């Protein structure tokens, strides 16, 4: 069974731009969560989607948003990029919402110049 | 103060050594405890999943949870160079849905 896939793997943007990252969960998984990983803050929860609805949200500004499609694929968007948004963005999928084993993708490395 | 504290290391051990990795936490609502392994330029991979207190063993890996002390551990027996990675503890509470709270991660190096 194929794992979680994320595209693109690497991105370079400049301050003020916006970016969209994509995540395809494991087949049959309906829940997708997003995390930001930085050397200083480690892995931090961004949001969780299940059945096309945001179920949970972390402490990030409104510039960070996401959505989930009917096939469970998910996208996250960051608008008005700041230098501090440079990070590895990880997507994790699980069968159901809430407490369930989460399987992570390889991540998208975003660099903001 | 962070909800989950983990010594970032780095930790260097010789091949064959027993490795002990630890996390402490402050939120008594945490009920689900996980250990992930992350190789360089890869996403985290789930190693162990424990509910509430107790021990769980899987091959060379043993996870322990002591809720009274708010302390969790991962032991690696007969460590191998292929175990060299960053180890992350993660926790969740029943009312937090799929939100995992991670430790900073401990960088482990096993020398041949």
Backbone of each chain as ProteinMPNN parsed JSONL, in Angstrom:
{"seq_chain_A": "XXXXXXXXXXXXXXXXXXXXXXXXXXXXXXXXXXXXXXXXXXXXXXXXXXXXXXXXXXXXXXXXXXXXXXXXXXXXXXXXXXXXXXXXXXXXXXXXXXXXXXXXXXXXXXXXX", "coords_chain_A": {"N_chain_A": [[0.861, -1.191, 0.0], [0.602, 2.178, -0.876], [2.335, 4.926, 0.67], [1.89, 8.016, 2.504], [1.806, 10.781, 0.413], [3.463, 13.762, -0.533], [3.455, 16.861, -2.182], [4.855, 19.88, -3.547], [8.202, 18.491, -3.033], [10.197, 20.233, -2.389], [10.401, 23.765, -2.031], [10.955, 27.119, -2.943], [10.365, 30.348, -1.985], [9.601, 33.888, -1.952], [9.418, 36.54, 0.462], [6.145, 37.658, 1.283], [4.858, 36.373, -0.783], [2.496, 33.728, -1.631], [1.769, 30.271, -0.859], [0.941, 26.927, -1.806], [0.521, 23.742, -0.539], [0.42, 20.216, -1.077], [-1.204, 17.158, -0.124], [-1.547, 13.697, -0.25], [-3.358, 11.223, 1.247], [-2.86, 7.937, 2.761], [-4.394, 5.269, 1.021], [-7.79, 4.878, 1.732], [-7.616, 6.098, 4.169], [-9.098, 8.693, 6.056], [-8.641, 10.909, 7.53], [-6.658, 13.792, 7.833], [-3.807, 15.399, 9.016], [-1.833, 18.314, 9.639], [1.494, 19.442, 10.182], [4.047, 21.652, 11.352], [7.528, 21.732, 11.173], [10.35, 22.938, 12.729], [13.785, 23.807, 13.502], [13.95, 25.256, 15.908], [11.403, 25.236, 17.208], [10.497, 22.675, 16.937], [8.194, 20.01, 16.175], [5.047, 21.159, 15.382], [1.557, 21.263, 15.733], [-0.702, 22.027, 13.166], [-3.35, 21.865, 11.842], [-6.288, 19.692, 11.658], [-8.1, 17.635, 9.482], [-11.171, 16.111, 8.614], [-13.497, 14.307, 6.774], [-13.804, 16.479, 5.006], [-13.951, 18.652, 6.679], [-12.637, 21.001, 8.958], [-11.4, 19.876, 11.965], [-9.883, 20.411, 14.136], [-7.583, 22.793, 15.404], [-4.396, 24.317, 15.516], [-2.203, 26.686, 17.216], [-1.706, 28.878, 15.232], [-1.293, 31.719, 13.048], [-3.947, 33.301, 11.08], [-3.032, 33.305, 8.49], [-2.324, 30.828, 7.777], [-3.95, 28.228, 6.312], [-6.247, 25.613, 5.361], [-7.642, 22.847, 3.499], [-9.835, 20.102, 2.737], [-10.52, 17.611, 0.379], [-13.158, 15.726, -1.283], [-12.087, 13.262, -1.856], [-10.375, 12.825, 0.169], [-7.857, 13.911, -0.096], [-5.658, 16.604, 0.732], [-4.973, 20.097, 1.052], [-2.747, 22.686, 2.068], [-2.44, 26.15, 2.688], [-0.361, 28.959, 2.722], [-0.397, 32.306, 3.228], [0.976, 35.554, 2.382], [3.832, 35.211, 2.936], [6.344, 34.863, 5.465], [9.743, 35.229, 6.67], [10.086, 33.535, 8.84], [8.428, 31.441, 8.277], [9.773, 29.499, 7.003], [10.338, 26.125, 6.884], [9.893, 22.59, 7.531], [7.105, 21.1, 6.279], [4.806, 18.855, 7.339], [2.615, 16.219, 6.561], [0.141, 14.105, 7.897], [-1.629, 11.052, 7.865], [-4.582, 9.294, 8.918], [-6.802, 6.574, 9.742], [-9.255, 7.25, 10.961], [-10.974, 10.014, 12.534], [-9.547, 11.893, 15.239], [-8.115, 10.168, 18.03], [-5.91, 8.104, 16.723], [-3.669, 6.031, 14.953], [-1.161, 7.864, 13.415], [0.262, 8.372, 10.261], [3.079, 9.561, 8.733], [3.98, 11.682, 5.966], [6.751, 12.416, 3.692], [7.21, 15.112, 3.802], [7.238, 18.648, 2.919], [9.73, 20.805, 2.066], [9.965, 24.076, 2.78], [11.39, 27.075, 1.842], [11.785, 30.406, 2.637], [12.728, 33.372, 1.223]], "CA_chain_A": [[0.0, 0.0, 0.0], [1.417, 3.383, -0.971], [2.295, 5.755, 1.855], [1.431, 9.394, 2.344], [2.646, 11.523, -0.537], [3.368, 15.212, -0.432], [4.059, 17.594, -3.294], [6.169, 19.414, -3.99], [9.095, 18.142, -1.936], [10.98, 21.424, -2.06], [9.854, 25.015, -2.555], [11.614, 28.36, -2.547], [9.496, 31.49, -2.221], [10.065, 35.138, -1.349], [8.493, 37.153, 1.424], [4.948, 38.268, 0.72], [4.164, 35.458, -1.681], [1.708, 32.686, -0.989], [2.174, 28.944, -1.291], [-0.014, 25.837, -1.572], [1.149, 22.428, -0.434], [-0.571, 19.175, -1.288], [-1.007, 15.901, 0.596], [-2.443, 12.581, -0.571], [-3.243, 10.267, 2.348], [-2.885, 6.506, 2.447], [-5.696, 4.869, 0.511], [-8.708, 4.452, 2.777], [-7.541, 7.005, 5.315], [-10.011, 9.81, 5.86], [-8.231, 12.049, 8.353], [-5.353, 14.359, 7.492], [-3.321, 16.448, 9.919], [-0.654, 19.028, 9.151], [2.418, 19.883, 11.209], [5.209, 22.429, 10.948], [8.719, 21.342, 11.923], [11.486, 23.853, 12.658], [14.808, 23.458, 14.506], [13.733, 25.93, 17.174], [10.116, 24.89, 17.837], [10.174, 21.265, 16.757], [6.969, 19.695, 15.431], [3.879, 21.822, 15.949], [0.303, 20.938, 15.07], [-1.357, 23.12, 12.454], [-4.785, 21.561, 11.819], [-6.745, 18.341, 11.336], [-9.302, 17.589, 8.644], [-11.867, 14.827, 8.482], [-14.721, 14.484, 5.99], [-13.784, 17.808, 4.391], [-14.197, 19.663, 7.703], [-11.557, 21.188, 9.92], [-11.874, 19.36, 13.258], [-9.003, 20.831, 15.204], [-6.678, 23.802, 14.889], [-3.317, 24.709, 16.411], [-2.029, 28.113, 17.476], [-1.025, 29.548, 14.133], [-2.103, 32.84, 12.552], [-4.906, 33.013, 10.028], [-2.359, 33.165, 7.197], [-2.24, 29.383, 7.53], [-5.283, 27.662, 6.116], [-6.215, 24.335, 4.664], [-8.92, 22.279, 3.1], [-9.791, 18.688, 2.372], [-11.434, 17.309, -0.719], [-14.008, 14.549, -1.066], [-11.269, 12.039, -1.961], [-9.526, 12.909, 1.366], [-6.649, 14.692, -0.345], [-5.709, 17.869, 1.467], [-4.03, 21.148, 0.716], [-2.631, 23.786, 3.007], [-2.033, 27.384, 2.044], [0.203, 29.994, 3.58], [-0.391, 33.578, 2.499], [1.882, 36.607, 2.868], [4.915, 34.47, 3.57], [7.37, 35.537, 6.267], [10.97, 34.436, 6.757], [9.89, 32.531, 9.874], [7.614, 30.319, 7.783], [10.671, 28.483, 6.474], [10.166, 24.948, 7.726], [9.436, 21.353, 6.895], [5.675, 20.93, 6.521], [4.508, 17.428, 7.324], [1.223, 15.792, 6.527], [-0.042, 12.779, 8.464], [-2.982, 10.555, 7.647], [-5.046, 8.217, 9.784], [-8.067, 5.999, 9.274], [-10.412, 7.954, 11.493], [-10.714, 11.265, 13.23], [-9.236, 11.777, 16.643], [-6.991, 9.33, 18.444], [-5.676, 6.997, 15.812], [-2.277, 6.034, 14.517], [-0.897, 8.808, 12.333], [1.375, 8.01, 9.396], [3.58, 10.81, 8.165], [4.623, 11.753, 4.668], [8.146, 12.87, 3.741], [7.272, 16.542, 4.062], [7.621, 19.646, 1.928], [10.696, 21.756, 2.64], [9.691, 25.424, 2.279], [12.366, 28.099, 2.173], [11.303, 31.753, 2.309], [13.884, 34.292, 1.112]], "C_chain_A": [[0.891, 1.232, 0.0], [1.252, 4.21, 0.294], [1.716, 7.121, 1.558], [2.374, 10.099, 1.366], [2.395, 13.014, -0.393], [4.079, 15.84, -1.624], [3.893, 19.085, -3.092], [7.048, 19.04, -2.8], [9.901, 19.346, -1.466], [10.353, 22.637, -2.748], [10.704, 26.174, -2.07], [10.7, 29.512, -2.947], [10.145, 32.734, -1.606], [8.995, 35.697, -0.423], [7.325, 37.818, 0.714], [4.188, 37.374, -0.244], [3.277, 34.51, -0.91], [2.108, 31.333, -1.579], [1.073, 27.938, -0.956], [0.725, 24.521, -1.599], [0.062, 21.36, -0.517], [-0.189, 17.89, -0.562], [-2.037, 14.876, 0.134], [-2.286, 11.52, 0.505], [-3.155, 8.832, 1.845], [-4.298, 6.138, 2.009], [-6.577, 4.332, 1.639], [-8.665, 5.32, 4.023], [-8.374, 8.246, 5.039], [-9.627, 11.047, 6.652], [-6.828, 12.49, 7.954], [-5.021, 15.464, 8.493], [-2.062, 17.063, 9.315], [0.162, 19.51, 10.347], [3.522, 20.724, 10.565], [6.395, 21.999, 11.807], [9.851, 22.327, 11.662], [12.512, 23.462, 13.712], [14.508, 24.068, 15.874], [12.489, 25.468, 17.925], [9.753, 23.421, 17.715], [8.915, 21.092, 15.92], [5.781, 20.333, 16.124], [2.66, 21.552, 15.082], [-0.31, 22.168, 14.432], [-2.877, 22.934, 12.443], [-5.032, 20.12, 11.403], [-8.027, 18.443, 10.526], [-9.857, 16.177, 8.597], [-13.186, 15.098, 7.775], [-14.878, 15.925, 5.524], [-14.021, 18.938, 5.385], [-12.982, 19.773, 8.619], [-12.072, 20.831, 11.307], [-11.072, 19.919, 14.421], [-8.008, 21.82, 14.607], [-5.632, 24.14, 15.936], [-3.222, 26.22, 16.525], [-1.171, 28.782, 16.406], [-1.914, 30.675, 13.628], [-2.987, 32.438, 11.38], [-4.299, 32.907, 8.635], [-2.229, 31.688, 6.799], [-3.659, 28.834, 7.414], [-5.164, 26.341, 5.377], [-7.594, 23.948, 4.199], [-8.713, 20.807, 2.768], [-10.86, 18.432, 1.323], [-12.187, 16.001, -0.451], [-13.234, 13.237, -1.18], [-10.23, 11.966, -0.831], [-8.199, 13.606, 1.127], [-6.778, 16.056, 0.318], [-4.674, 18.843, 0.919], [-3.926, 22.109, 1.899], [-2.032, 24.981, 2.27], [-1.447, 28.317, 3.087], [0.27, 31.269, 2.747], [0.599, 34.543, 3.137], [3.046, 35.996, 3.644], [5.893, 35.37, 4.322], [8.593, 34.629, 6.352], [10.812, 33.282, 7.746], [9.022, 31.364, 9.458], [8.478, 29.238, 7.148], [10.67, 27.285, 7.405], [9.929, 23.73, 6.859], [7.96, 21.19, 7.262], [5.309, 19.466, 6.286], [3.014, 17.186, 7.343], [1.172, 14.381, 7.12], [-1.462, 12.318, 8.197], [-3.294, 9.436, 8.631], [-6.417, 7.765, 9.297], [-9.255, 6.853, 9.684], [-9.982, 9.235, 12.157], [-10.319, 10.966, 14.671], [-8.078, 10.839, 16.909], [-6.893, 8.12, 17.521], [-4.239, 7.127, 15.327], [-2.11, 6.952, 13.31], [0.371, 8.404, 11.584], [1.8, 9.259, 8.626], [4.129, 10.628, 6.757], [6.038, 12.277, 4.814], [8.298, 14.37, 3.981], [7.579, 17.377, 2.836], [8.536, 20.642, 2.619], [10.457, 23.118, 1.993], [10.786, 26.38, 2.766], [11.829, 29.447, 1.715], [12.494, 32.707, 2.346], [13.434, 35.746, 1.214]], "O_chain_A": [[1.832, 1.321, 0.789], [0.191, 4.21, 0.918], [1.131, 7.353, 0.5], [3.595, 10.012, 1.495], [1.271, 13.46, -0.163], [5.162, 15.408, -2.02], [2.892, 19.52, -2.521], [6.65, 19.264, -1.657], [10.241, 19.457, -0.289], [9.851, 22.556, -3.869], [11.124, 26.203, -0.913], [10.31, 29.632, -4.108], [11.107, 32.639, -0.844], [7.817, 35.356, -0.528], [7.494, 38.458, -0.323], [3.002, 37.593, -0.494], [3.299, 34.488, 0.32], [2.705, 31.26, -2.653], [0.368, 28.078, 0.043], [1.455, 24.213, -2.542], [-1.069, 21.573, -0.082], [0.991, 17.574, -0.406], [-3.238, 15.144, 0.124], [-1.199, 10.967, 0.668], [-3.35, 8.556, 0.661], [-5.278, 6.638, 2.562], [-6.17, 3.453, 2.398], [-9.582, 5.279, 4.844], [-8.36, 8.784, 3.932], [-10.215, 12.113, 6.469], [-5.932, 11.667, 7.763], [-5.839, 16.34, 8.776], [-1.327, 16.408, 8.576], [-0.38, 19.924, 11.371], [3.877, 20.535, 9.401], [6.279, 21.911, 13.03], [10.262, 22.528, 10.519], [12.155, 22.847, 14.717], [14.79, 23.445, 16.898], [12.52, 25.324, 19.148], [8.79, 22.971, 18.336], [8.607, 21.921, 15.063], [5.531, 20.087, 17.304], [2.727, 21.607, 13.854], [-0.428, 23.218, 15.063], [-3.605, 23.767, 12.983], [-4.155, 19.429, 10.884], [-8.92, 19.231, 10.841], [-9.12, 15.192, 8.547], [-13.911, 16.022, 8.144], [-15.953, 16.512, 5.636], [-14.268, 20.072, 4.975], [-12.38, 18.77, 9.002], [-13.056, 21.403, 11.778], [-11.531, 19.901, 15.563], [-7.632, 21.7, 13.441], [-5.951, 24.24, 17.121], [-4.062, 26.946, 15.994], [-0.042, 29.196, 16.669], [-3.136, 30.612, 13.755], [-2.802, 31.384, 10.771], [-4.969, 32.469, 7.699], [-2.046, 31.361, 5.626], [-4.465, 28.975, 8.335], [-4.109, 26.003, 4.839], [-8.581, 24.632, 4.471], [-7.596, 20.339, 2.551], [-11.961, 18.978, 1.387], [-11.878, 15.272, 0.492], [-13.675, 12.212, -0.659], [-9.317, 11.141, -0.875], [-7.474, 13.868, 2.087], [-7.879, 16.592, 0.447], [-3.635, 18.444, 0.393], [-4.892, 22.317, 2.634], [-1.227, 24.829, 1.352], [-1.972, 28.447, 4.192], [0.91, 31.307, 1.696], [1.005, 34.368, 4.286], [3.216, 36.233, 4.84], [6.223, 36.472, 3.883], [8.5, 33.42, 6.136], [11.335, 32.189, 7.525], [8.889, 30.394, 10.204], [7.973, 28.174, 6.791], [10.971, 27.419, 8.591], [9.785, 23.818, 5.64], [7.618, 21.147, 8.444], [5.479, 18.924, 5.194], [2.259, 17.859, 8.045], [2.058, 13.564, 6.869], [-2.401, 13.108, 8.293], [-2.405, 8.732, 9.109], [-7.096, 8.467, 8.548], [-10.141, 7.145, 8.88], [-8.793, 9.509, 12.322], [-10.695, 9.943, 15.244], [-7.16, 10.731, 16.095], [-7.735, 7.223, 17.569], [-3.676, 8.221, 15.302], [-2.825, 6.83, 12.315], [1.409, 8.133, 12.187], [0.994, 9.914, 7.965], [4.665, 9.578, 6.405], [6.486, 12.555, 5.926], [9.382, 14.844, 4.322], [8.111, 16.88, 1.843], [8.169, 21.248, 3.626], [10.713, 23.298, 0.802], [11.06, 26.469, 3.963], [11.462, 29.615, 0.552], [13.176, 32.833, 3.363], [14.262, 36.655, 1.142]]}, "seq_chain_B": "XXXXXXXXXXXXXXXXXXXXXXXXXXXXXXXXXXXXXXXXXXXXXXXXXXXXXXXXXXXXXXXXXXXXXXXXXXXXXXXXXXXXXXXXXXXXXXXXXXXXXXXXXXXXXXXX", "coords_chain_B": {"N_chain_B": [[7.024, 27.354, 29.687], [7.348, 24.252, 28.027], [4.816, 21.857, 27.083], [5.699, 19.27, 26.722], [8.778, 17.912, 27.441], [11.985, 17.181, 26.207], [15.203, 15.929, 26.076], [17.427, 17.231, 23.784], [19.853, 16.109, 23.075], [23.01, 15.935, 21.318], [23.112, 12.301, 21.473], [25.501, 9.881, 21.81], [26.429, 6.572, 21.284], [28.112, 3.368, 21.637], [27.957, 0.661, 19.264], [25.689, -1.943, 20.041], [25.091, -1.125, 22.593], [22.764, -0.375, 25.281], [20.169, 1.849, 24.869], [18.648, 4.646, 26.357], [15.928, 6.689, 26.186], [14.113, 9.614, 26.994], [11.14, 11.387, 28.082], [9.452, 14.075, 29.635], [6.343, 15.355, 30.883], [3.734, 17.802, 31.306], [0.962, 17.949, 31.231], [-1.657, 16.422, 32.676], [-3.771, 15.254, 31.415], [-2.983, 13.825, 29.232], [-3.183, 10.745, 27.565], [-2.414, 9.052, 25.598], [0.491, 7.788, 24.197], [3.334, 8.063, 22.221], [6.165, 7.002, 20.297], [8.252, 8.196, 17.842], [10.448, 7.727, 15.054], [12.805, 9.52, 13.244], [14.503, 9.784, 10.328], [17.16, 11.558, 8.664], [15.964, 14.027, 6.486], [13.558, 12.771, 6.1], [10.112, 11.833, 6.794], [8.571, 11.498, 10.092], [8.462, 8.235, 11.583], [6.306, 5.889, 12.948], [7.113, 4.194, 15.91], [6.386, 3.083, 18.449], [3.36, 2.711, 20.307], [1.428, 3.574, 22.993], [-1.135, 3.16, 25.354], [-2.198, 4.913, 28.155], [-0.763, 3.949, 31.321], [2.142, 1.768, 31.804], [4.072, -0.944, 30.312], [5.411, -1.672, 27.053], [6.523, -3.925, 24.646], [8.459, -4.414, 21.708], [10.212, -6.264, 19.759], [13.488, -5.139, 19.721], [12.823, -2.874, 21.041], [11.45, -1.14, 23.826], [8.801, 0.443, 25.39], [7.961, 2.593, 28.03], [5.586, 3.883, 30.318], [4.989, 6.122, 32.855], [2.602, 7.405, 34.482], [2.143, 8.565, 36.955], [4.444, 9.902, 37.531], [4.623, 11.442, 35.346], [6.213, 10.737, 33.069], [7.915, 9.311, 30.391], [9.536, 6.614, 28.67], [11.818, 5.276, 26.263], [13.427, 2.353, 25.445], [16.189, 1.004, 23.776], [17.486, -1.969, 22.865], [20.617, -3.672, 22.248], [21.757, -1.827, 20.336], [22.041, -0.578, 16.981], [24.0, 0.676, 14.2], [22.157, 1.475, 12.276], [20.119, 2.447, 13.785], [20.619, 5.048, 14.214], [19.321, 8.153, 14.36], [16.773, 10.703, 14.749], [14.801, 10.714, 17.622], [11.508, 11.052, 18.524], [9.218, 11.878, 21.018], [5.684, 11.734, 21.465], [2.431, 12.916, 22.344], [-1.026, 12.695, 23.317], [-4.29, 13.862, 24.22], [-7.585, 12.72, 25.203], [-9.539, 14.662, 24.603], [-8.469, 16.149, 22.604], [-8.586, 15.355, 20.028], [-7.043, 14.525, 17.001], [-4.694, 15.829, 17.544], [-1.34, 15.895, 18.066], [1.141, 16.343, 20.538], [4.443, 17.108, 20.449], [7.715, 16.186, 21.659], [10.951, 17.803, 21.649], [12.709, 16.15, 20.357], [15.328, 13.717, 20.288], [18.581, 13.451, 19.213], [20.188, 10.659, 18.08], [23.18, 8.815, 17.838], [24.689, 5.913, 16.78], [27.626, 4.326, 17.075], [29.738, 2.305, 15.037]], "CA_chain_B": [[7.474, 25.955, 29.738], [6.657, 23.423, 27.051], [4.015, 20.762, 27.645], [6.504, 18.049, 26.647], [10.209, 18.221, 27.461], [12.822, 16.068, 25.766], [16.595, 16.341, 25.91], [17.733, 17.124, 22.346], [21.109, 15.432, 22.824], [23.034, 14.592, 20.747], [23.499, 11.166, 22.277], [26.352, 8.991, 21.022], [26.674, 5.32, 21.995], [28.741, 2.346, 20.785], [27.083, -0.405, 18.798], [25.413, -2.971, 21.034], [24.711, -0.523, 23.87], [21.343, -0.135, 25.569], [19.882, 3.285, 24.805], [17.476, 5.095, 27.104], [15.444, 8.005, 25.768], [13.082, 9.993, 27.956], [10.372, 12.629, 27.973], [8.565, 14.431, 30.736], [5.228, 16.168, 30.413], [3.051, 18.51, 32.387], [-0.484, 17.84, 31.091], [-2.108, 15.147, 33.217], [-4.827, 14.714, 30.555], [-2.408, 12.963, 28.191], [-3.478, 9.337, 27.759], [-1.845, 8.294, 24.485], [1.914, 8.107, 24.144], [3.954, 7.497, 21.039], [7.543, 7.275, 19.934], [8.507, 8.222, 16.408], [11.844, 7.809, 14.628], [12.903, 10.341, 12.038], [15.801, 9.841, 9.673], [17.412, 12.839, 8.011], [15.24, 14.304, 5.25], [12.401, 11.884, 6.003], [9.067, 12.095, 7.766], [8.601, 10.617, 11.266], [7.931, 6.881, 11.429], [5.838, 5.433, 14.249], [7.789, 3.023, 16.48], [5.639, 2.486, 19.553], [2.119, 3.408, 20.658], [1.008, 3.062, 24.296], [-2.258, 3.853, 25.974], [-2.118, 5.027, 29.612], [0.498, 3.524, 31.932], [2.578, 0.401, 31.581], [5.178, -1.235, 29.404], [5.11, -2.347, 25.795], [7.762, -4.372, 24.027], [8.378, -4.808, 20.306], [11.575, -6.561, 19.322], [14.535, -4.519, 20.538], [12.293, -1.633, 21.597], [10.517, -1.202, 24.945], [8.284, 1.746, 25.809], [7.425, 2.615, 29.392], [4.85, 5.088, 30.678], [4.721, 6.276, 34.287], [1.738, 8.586, 34.541], [2.245, 9.214, 38.264], [5.612, 10.785, 37.472], [4.541, 12.165, 34.067], [7.525, 10.41, 32.534], [7.885, 8.172, 29.494], [10.866, 6.202, 28.236], [12.002, 4.301, 25.19], [14.697, 1.649, 25.55], [16.622, 0.277, 22.587], [18.518, -2.959, 23.208], [21.508, -4.085, 21.167], [21.623, -0.756, 19.352], [22.729, -0.762, 15.709], [24.224, 1.94, 13.485], [20.932, 1.846, 11.55], [19.216, 3.131, 14.726], [21.014, 6.464, 14.264], [18.189, 8.955, 13.884], [16.179, 11.52, 15.801], [13.663, 10.046, 18.235], [10.541, 12.036, 18.997], [8.054, 11.421, 21.772], [4.473, 12.481, 21.139], [1.357, 12.6, 23.284], [-2.318, 13.258, 22.994], [-5.339, 13.715, 25.22], [-8.853, 12.324, 24.566], [-10.324, 15.802, 24.137], [-7.688, 16.923, 21.638], [-8.717, 14.758, 18.717], [-5.815, 14.003, 16.415], [-3.58, 16.745, 17.787], [-0.216, 15.328, 18.796], [2.118, 17.27, 21.083], [5.729, 16.446, 20.317], [8.933, 16.658, 22.278], [11.897, 18.43, 20.718], [13.458, 15.116, 19.645], [16.692, 13.415, 20.716], [19.401, 12.943, 18.107], [20.967, 9.501, 18.517], [24.193, 8.291, 16.925], [25.243, 4.636, 17.219], [28.915, 4.184, 16.395], [30.158, 0.891, 14.845]], "C_chain_B": [[6.657, 25.122, 28.762], [5.894, 22.312, 27.752], [4.808, 19.469, 27.694], [7.971, 18.453, 26.548], [11.004, 16.978, 27.093], [14.224, 16.604, 25.533], [16.985, 16.157, 24.446], [19.017, 16.383, 22.025], [22.109, 16.385, 22.186], [23.547, 13.543, 21.717], [24.283, 10.219, 21.375], [26.676, 7.752, 21.851], [27.401, 4.351, 21.068], [27.711, 1.299, 20.381], [26.925, -1.474, 19.867], [24.968, -2.425, 22.379], [23.189, -0.482, 24.024], [21.144, 1.379, 25.628], [18.611, 3.58, 25.582], [17.129, 6.516, 26.689], [14.226, 8.346, 26.623], [12.371, 11.286, 27.597], [9.595, 12.836, 29.258], [7.474, 15.336, 30.197], [4.497, 16.771, 31.599], [1.531, 18.334, 32.363], [-0.973, 16.468, 31.54], [-3.225, 14.517, 32.375], [-4.28, 13.792, 29.455], [-2.656, 11.498, 28.534], [-2.787, 8.451, 26.721], [-0.411, 8.755, 24.269], [2.558, 7.349, 22.993], [5.424, 7.842, 20.965], [7.664, 7.167, 18.412], [10.024, 8.281, 16.185], [11.866, 8.596, 13.334], [14.341, 10.339, 11.538], [15.916, 11.177, 8.947], [16.658, 12.922, 6.688], [14.067, 13.348, 5.012], [11.326, 12.341, 6.991], [9.174, 11.157, 8.953], [7.907, 9.29, 10.998], [7.539, 6.375, 12.814], [6.559, 4.16, 14.677], [6.909, 2.309, 17.503], [4.435, 3.363, 19.887], [1.609, 2.772, 21.952], [-0.165, 3.869, 24.808], [-2.11, 3.774, 27.49], [-0.788, 4.479, 30.126], [0.874, 2.1, 31.54], [3.728, 0.301, 30.612], [4.659, -1.886, 28.131], [6.418, -2.686, 25.121], [7.512, -4.773, 22.581], [9.797, -5.005, 19.804], [12.607, -5.958, 20.256], [14.052, -3.262, 21.256], [11.31, -1.908, 22.738], [10.102, 0.211, 25.318], [7.686, 1.603, 27.198], [6.718, 3.941, 29.623], [4.602, 5.065, 32.175], [3.903, 7.557, 34.446], [1.841, 9.3, 35.882], [3.401, 10.197, 38.293], [5.595, 11.658, 36.216], [5.858, 11.994, 33.302], [7.365, 9.214, 31.619], [9.291, 7.882, 29.0], [10.769, 5.265, 27.045], [13.383, 3.697, 25.366], [14.961, 0.908, 24.235], [17.737, -0.659, 23.013], [19.355, -3.278, 21.99], [21.454, -3.06, 20.02], [22.534, -0.991, 18.139], [22.983, 0.596, 15.051], [22.977, 2.42, 12.725], [19.897, 2.504, 12.469], [19.538, 4.621, 14.831], [19.949, 7.306, 13.575], [17.787, 9.908, 15.005], [14.914, 10.827, 16.303], [12.761, 11.089, 18.898], [9.476, 11.354, 19.837], [6.872, 12.308, 21.386], [3.347, 12.013, 22.053], [0.066, 13.252, 22.836], [-3.299, 12.987, 24.12], [-6.655, 13.391, 24.521], [-9.645, 13.495, 23.999], [-9.599, 16.638, 23.092], [-7.739, 16.324, 20.249], [-7.406, 14.2, 18.234], [-4.604, 14.875, 16.654], [-2.514, 16.068, 18.64], [0.691, 16.458, 19.278], [3.449, 16.548, 21.124], [6.779, 17.042, 21.241], [9.86, 17.199, 21.209], [12.639, 17.401, 19.87], [14.857, 14.963, 20.202], [17.444, 12.823, 19.546], [20.321, 11.854, 18.634], [21.949, 9.087, 17.424], [24.772, 7.02, 17.527], [26.489, 4.368, 16.396], [29.311, 2.722, 16.253], [31.406, 0.582, 15.666]], "O_chain_B": [[5.437, 25.261, 28.676], [6.253, 21.878, 28.847], [4.617, 18.657, 28.599], [8.355, 19.237, 25.68], [10.746, 15.88, 27.587], [14.402, 17.623, 24.865], [16.888, 15.05, 23.917], [19.274, 16.055, 20.867], [22.063, 17.577, 22.492], [24.301, 13.836, 22.645], [23.803, 9.806, 20.319], [27.143, 7.864, 22.985], [27.321, 4.487, 19.847], [26.718, 1.086, 21.077], [27.894, -1.866, 20.519], [24.51, -3.189, 23.229], [22.44, -0.546, 23.049], [21.854, 2.089, 26.34], [17.622, 2.854, 25.477], [17.94, 7.432, 26.827], [13.411, 7.478, 26.936], [12.913, 12.153, 26.911], [9.14, 11.88, 29.885], [7.655, 16.003, 29.179], [4.624, 16.314, 32.735], [0.877, 18.551, 33.382], [-0.734, 15.467, 30.865], [-3.586, 13.362, 32.602], [-5.043, 13.062, 28.822], [-2.378, 11.057, 29.65], [-2.6, 7.254, 26.938], [-0.134, 9.95, 24.171], [2.346, 6.149, 22.821], [5.868, 8.854, 21.507], [7.238, 6.19, 17.796], [10.772, 8.809, 17.009], [11.052, 8.37, 12.44], [15.26, 10.812, 12.206], [14.918, 11.836, 8.655], [16.71, 12.001, 5.873], [13.639, 13.143, 3.876], [11.591, 13.127, 7.9], [9.809, 10.109, 8.842], [6.905, 9.225, 10.286], [8.342, 6.424, 13.747], [6.62, 3.182, 13.932], [6.712, 1.095, 17.436], [4.484, 4.587, 19.766], [1.383, 1.563, 22.0], [-0.19, 5.096, 24.71], [-1.919, 2.69, 28.043], [0.215, 4.546, 29.417], [0.059, 1.337, 31.023], [4.282, 1.301, 30.153], [3.624, -2.552, 28.124], [7.316, -1.85, 25.028], [6.495, -5.389, 22.261], [10.494, -4.048, 19.469], [12.6, -6.237, 21.455], [14.813, -2.653, 22.008], [10.453, -2.787, 22.638], [10.949, 1.076, 25.537], [7.0, 0.627, 27.502], [7.185, 4.991, 29.182], [4.064, 4.092, 32.703], [4.456, 8.653, 34.532], [1.648, 10.514, 35.949], [3.347, 11.208, 38.994], [6.46, 12.517, 36.045], [6.52, 12.967, 32.941], [6.758, 8.214, 32.0], [10.132, 8.778, 28.918], [9.775, 4.564, 26.853], [14.383, 4.411, 25.43], [14.069, 0.276, 23.668], [18.795, -0.22, 23.463], [18.893, -3.178, 20.854], [21.141, -3.406, 18.881], [23.636, -1.527, 18.26], [22.261, 1.558, 15.315], [22.77, 3.622, 12.555], [18.909, 3.058, 11.988], [18.801, 5.37, 15.472], [19.713, 7.184, 12.373], [18.393, 9.912, 16.077], [14.066, 10.409, 15.515], [13.205, 11.893, 19.718], [8.892, 10.358, 19.41], [7.04, 13.474, 21.03], [3.317, 10.858, 22.479], [0.063, 14.225, 22.082], [-3.164, 12.021, 24.871], [-6.83, 13.75, 23.357], [-10.354, 13.331, 23.007], [-10.063, 17.72, 22.733], [-6.992, 16.756, 19.37], [-6.724, 13.48, 18.964], [-3.571, 14.672, 16.015], [-2.759, 15.713, 19.793], [0.976, 17.402, 18.541], [3.575, 15.5, 21.757], [6.747, 18.229, 21.565], [9.593, 17.074, 20.014], [13.141, 17.726, 18.794], [15.506, 15.95, 20.55], [17.02, 11.83, 18.955], [21.136, 12.096, 19.524], [21.598, 9.018, 16.246], [25.284, 7.034, 18.646], [26.422, 4.202, 15.178], [29.238, 1.966, 17.222], [31.903, -0.544, 15.634]]}, "name": "protein", "num_of_chains": 2, "seq": "XXXXXXXXXXXXXXXXXXXXXXXXXXXXXXXXXXXXXXXXXXXXXXXXXXXXXXXXXXXXXXXXXXXXXXXXXXXXXXXXXXXXXXXXXXXXXXXXXXXXXXXXXXXXXXXXXXXXXXXXXXXXXXXXXXXXXXXXXXXXXXXXXXXXXXXXXXXXXXXXXXXXXXXXXXXXXXXXXXXXXXXXXXXXXXXXXXXXXXXXXXXXXXXXXXXXXXXXXXXXXXXXX"}
